[in-house]
């Protein structure tokens, strides 16, 4: 099972809002010894969202989708999820109760009485309308929940709500958690071109299953100038021998290794 992230909202794509979900999700995954396999940014386009969510539901991946689950005309995620699943939308009983608790709390704070039939209350209940058969993702910030169907989870776009809800989602999957340890090892290479080292990189990947070799060239690194960060990541059991093989190959090539890095 891979881990994916969908970040939804025209305001992200237009630059009106800066995304913080990607970095936070990577951090939360790292705390659990997990890694992100893919991420996508999507606008508030119902047809596009339906297609992408259909792919997510069919993927078998653990997916979190951030944004677009409100009840205003520019929010399409709940409707797109229902269309992708071929299920009707329905007011979730537990979600209605949680939203009603929030409405009562707000009324008490304002010194008024909550009315379940008030138009504003009815509009708030719409935020609990999910695809039929959905489960609840609890929202510790204001009680108004997200939802999940299978392994695809939907949370609001507000970081203060979304981030603890992301953590809750990941803790549904303790079988995917791993001991934190060395995730990757690399070194700084000077005096070689990336294309010249490609055959070595391919050979190391072919020899050590479960290992990926990566190359991050820089033309003006503030510390090392023109250089390549070359390294390995993946299966912990293969990490050291693969790293040693890569390092030997660079030395045999005649390039310089200046700094070794562990992350």
Rosetta blueprint (number, residue, H / E / L):
1 X L
2 X L
3 X E
4 X E
5 X E
6 X E
7 X E
8 X E
9 X L
10 X H
11 X H
12 X H
13 X H
14 X H
15 X L
16 X L
17 X L
18 X L
19 X L
20 X L
21 X H
22 X H
23 X H
24 X H
25 X H
26 X H
27 X H
28 X H
29 X H
30 X H
31 X H
32 X L
33 X L
34 X L
35 X L
36 X L
37 X L
38 X E
39 X E
40 X E
41 X E
42 X E
43 X L
44 X L
45 X L
46 X H
47 X H
48 X H
49 X H
50 X H
51 X H
52 X H
53 X H
54 X H
55 X H
56 X H
57 X H
58 X H
59 X H
60 X L
61 X L
62 X E
63 X E
64 X E
65 X E
66 X E
67 X L
68 X L
69 X L
70 X L
71 X L
72 X L
73 X L
74 X L
75 X L
76 X L
77 X H
78 X H
79 X H
80 X H
81 X H
82 X H
83 X H
84 X H
85 X H
86 X L
87 X L
88 X L
89 X E
90 X E
91 X E
92 X L
93 X H
94 X H
95 X H
96 X H
97 X H
98 X H
99 X H
100 X H
101 X H
102 X H
103 X H
104 X H
105 X H
106 X H
107 X H
108 X H
109 X H
110 X H
111 X L
112 X L
113 X L
114 X L
115 X L
116 X L
117 X L
118 X L
119 X H
120 X H
121 X H
122 X H
123 X H
124 X H
125 X H
126 X H
127 X H
128 X H
129 X E
130 X E
131 X E
132 X L
133 X L
134 X L
135 X E
136 X E
137 X E
138 X L
139 X L
140 X L
141 X L
142 X L
143 X L
144 X L
145 X L
146 X E
147 X E
148 X E
149 X E
150 X L
151 X L
152 X E
153 X E
154 X E
155 X E
156 X L
157 X L
158 X L
159 X H
160 X H
161 X H
162 X H
163 X H
164 X H
165 X H
166 X H
167 X H
168 X H
169 X H
170 X H
171 X L
172 X L
173 X L
174 X H
175 X H
176 X H
177 X L
178 X L
179 X L
180 X L
181 X L
182 X L
183 X L
184 X E
185 X E
186 X E
187 X E
188 X E
189 X E
190 X E
191 X L
192 X L
193 X L
194 X H
195 X H
196 X H
197 X H
198 X H
199 X H
200 X H
201 X H
202 X H
203 X H
204 X H
205 X H
206 X H
207 X H
208 X L
209 X L
210 X L
211 X E
212 X E
213 X E
214 X E
215 X E
216 X E
217 X E
218 X E
219 X E
220 X E
221 X E
222 X L
223 X L
224 X L
225 X E
226 X E
227 X E
228 X E
229 X E
230 X E
231 X E
232 X E
233 X E
234 X E
235 X L
236 X H
237 X H
238 X H
239 X H
240 X H
241 X H
242 X H
243 X H
244 X H
245 X H
246 X H
247 X H
248 X H
249 X H
250 X H
251 X H
252 X H
253 X H
254 X L
255 X L
256 X E
257 X E
258 X E
259 X E
260 X E
261 X E
262 X E
263 X L
